[in-house]
Amino acid sequence: MLRLFGPDCLPKPIDPAHPEHLASAVWIDLLGPTREEEALAEKLIGQNIPTRAEMMEIEPSSRLYEKNGVVFMTMSVLYGVDEGKPSTDPISFILTGTHLVTLRYVDPKPFVAFTSHAHADPDLTRKPLTVCIRLLDAVVDRLADELEAAGRELEAISNHIFERRARSERRNPELRYEVLMIRIGEVQRLLARSRESSVSTSRVLGFLSACDVVIAEESHSRHLQSLLADSRALDDHSDFLAENLNFLLDASLGMISLEQNLVMKIFSVVAVVLMPPTLIAGIYGMNFEHMPELRWLFGYPFSILVMTASAILPYMFARKRGWL
């Protein structure tokens, strides 16, 4: 789909067979474009648009470069968080003096939000550099929101692990820890994808801020420097959250080991408690002919009493030592 944005064109999909408004557009947005739509954009900017395979390359020299006065930037953008499947996908920004072309195959939240604003206020799309910076600003804001959500989830996981009340109310420790490990895995996946997008965004912002087209615009240069500082701060914050997540993972594994040790300790104490009664019952279960208690009137109550006493004494000893 090819959409045009600008003060003199309608922000709606365009028919490749009738590209009358293409030249007047400031922002050409290619979302999963066809080959005909790509050809229209290439004709407009006079440069070839990166292919899907070229966009997937991770080396900075293939993602960030300038050719014949046209700036090419490709960054990994986070998407799919609301669906519970966070991932990243490359989005290319092609900036000329008169147009901005964005090439993407996903529709992340920052683009959805900015597109809505562009529909409501065409003045936002008067200059291609302004559109590019506003889009990058939206990406940084979205990253900050997702990292804040990850931080809140980590706080909830920490409370789940360490709060005394939560530990005392456990009904099924195995199931609770299984759910806990799944939550940790989900946060880890979100942090990993956020970190990837944050690093990619920092590289794009650093590259764009050094381009001549930005240096000539002092207000845009200040805005980019602010975004770059924010993006690097998000990098540091994501590192902090990752370290916190590793600690919580180690803590949860330690709690699982403690639960298992407690169960094994209970089994061991129970075995010790039942061992003397089993020994006494085994003695009186032997079929020897000469056993004095066999014909004694109080032989049966006596054996029951001895077995009970032999079970109570180890139990009291274990309680006194704090084993139970």
Secondary structure by P-SEA (a helix, b strand, c coil): ccccccccccccccccccccccccccbbbbccccaaaaaaaaaaaccccccccccccccccccccccccbbbbbbbbbccccccccbbbbbbbbbcccbbbbbbccccaaaaaaaaaaaacccccccaaaaaaaaaaaaaaaaaaaaaaaaaaaaaaaaacccaaaaaacccaaaaaaaaaaaaaaaaaaaaaaaaaaaaaaaaaaaaaacaaaaacaaaaaaaaaaaaaaaaaaaaaaaaaaaaaaaaaaaaaaaaaaaaaaaaaaaaaaaaaaaaaaaaaaaaccccccccccccaaaaaaaaaaaaaaaaaaaaaaaaccc
